[in-house]
Amino acid sequence: MKINIKRFAMAVIVIVCMVLIDQYSKNFFISYLKKQPGYLLKFNSFFDIVYSWNYGISMGFFNQHQKYSNIIFLILNSTIILYLFITYVVDVNAPKFYLMVIGGGGGNLFDRFTKGAVFDFISIHYKEYYFPAFNLADAFITMAILMLVWEIYLKKKL
């Protein structure tokens, strides 16, 4: 197992930048929304900025079991991040979007370690249907998964 130092350094820089962007956005909206009536900033009929803490796992699942979901999330997230990071650094063919998963996962993992929950602030809705609130880290992970699916689909087509 040979580590490419240049790839390692670039990966660390990209991941740290993503975590910092995620953390800055969360801290900004935590502070800003505390000063807003109802902790809410309405933009239009389908997009709001909300004040929401997710004590569960993805999209609030297991919210009522915070003690256990945090432990499970910390172990699972740390394992996935470590695996993807090692794979990315060792395998020059590993896709760059692994870094998006690591950066997003790292941002949410930082919240779990420091706050015991993940702050979500982006709310998208249509009429009475509300998608669970999410944050930039979640968006990074989702975009990476979409790129993975796209890449797999394209390879099958070719």
N, C-alpha and C positions, 0 to 999 in steps of 0.2 A: 504494500500500500504506500504509494508515493504521493506526497502532498505538493501541489503546485502552489508555491508561495504567492505568486502574483494573483492567482485565482482566489486564494485564501484572503489576501488583503482586500481585493475588490469586493468579495462577498461580505466581509466584515463592514466595509464602508457603506455598501448599499443597505445592508440590514440595519445598521445603526441609524442611518438617515431615515429609513422607513419607520423605525420605532420612535425616533424623535418627532417626526411629523405627526404620527398617531398620538403620541403623548401630548404634544403641544395642542393639537385640536381638541382633545378631551379636556385638558386643563383650561383652555380658553373658554369652552362652552360650559364647563362646570361653573366657573366664575361668572360668566356673562348671564347665564340663565338664572342664577340665584337672585339676580336683580330684576328679573322680568316677572310680570304678573302671571301667576299660574305656572311659572318655570317653563314657559313655552314661547317660541318665536314662530309665528305663522308666516309662511312665504306665499303660498297659493293654495288652491283646492286639493293638491295632491302631495305637497311637500312641506314638512315642518321640522324645526329643530326642537327637540324635547329633552327633558332632564330625566334620565332613566338609568337605574342600576340593575344590571343582570347578575343575580346571585346564583343562577343555575348554569347549565352548560349551554350549548348553542340554542339561540332564540328563546331562552328562558326555561328550557326543559329542566326538570328536577329543581326548580326554584325553591320548592318547599324543603328540599334536602341539602341546603347550602353547605353544611359541614362536610358531607360526603362528596357532593358534586365538586367542591373546590379541590379536595384531595385527588379525586379521579382526574379532574381537568389538569391539575398541575403535573401529575405523573404522565398522563397521556400526551399532553401538549409538549412537555419537555422531551419526551422520547421521540416524538415526530420531528421536532425541531432539530434535535441532535442527529437523528438518522438522515434527514434531508441535507443538513449542513455537511456532514461527513461525506455523503454521496456526492454532493455538488463539488466539494473541494478535491476529491479523489478522482472522480469520473469527469473527464473533460467533455464528454457527450451529454452530461446531465443538463436538462433544460434550465435556462436562466429564470424561468418563472418559479422555480423552487425557492428563489430568494424572496419572492413575494409572499409565499406561504410562511417562510421563516420570519420575515419582517412583521407580517400581520399576527402570526402566532406569538411572536416575541412581545409585541405591543400589548396584547391581551394577557399574556402570561405575566408581564410586569404589573398590570393592574391587579391580578389575582394575588401576587406576592405582596404588593404594597397596600392594597385597599380591601382585599377579600372579595372583590366583585369587579365586574367590567362595566365601565360607563359607556352607554349607548346614547346617541343623540340624533341620529338621522331617522326620520319617520316618513315613510312613503305610504300613501293610502289612496283609495279610490272609493268614493261614497262611504259606505259603512265598513268596507274591508280595509283593515290596517295590517300591513306587513310588519313583523316584529322590528322594533327599533334596532339599529346597528351603528357601527362606527367605521372609521377609515381602515382599521386593522381587518375588520370583517370584509370590507370591500376589496382590500388587497388579496385576501385569501380567495374570495369568490372569483375575482378576475383571473387569478392563477389557475383555478380549477376549470374555468371556462376555456382558458388557453390550452390546458391539458386535453380537454374533451375535443376542442377544435383540432389540435395536432393529431390526436388519435383518429379522428374522423377523416382528416385530410390524408393520412397515411393509408387508411383503408381504401379511400377513393383512388389513390394513385397506384 
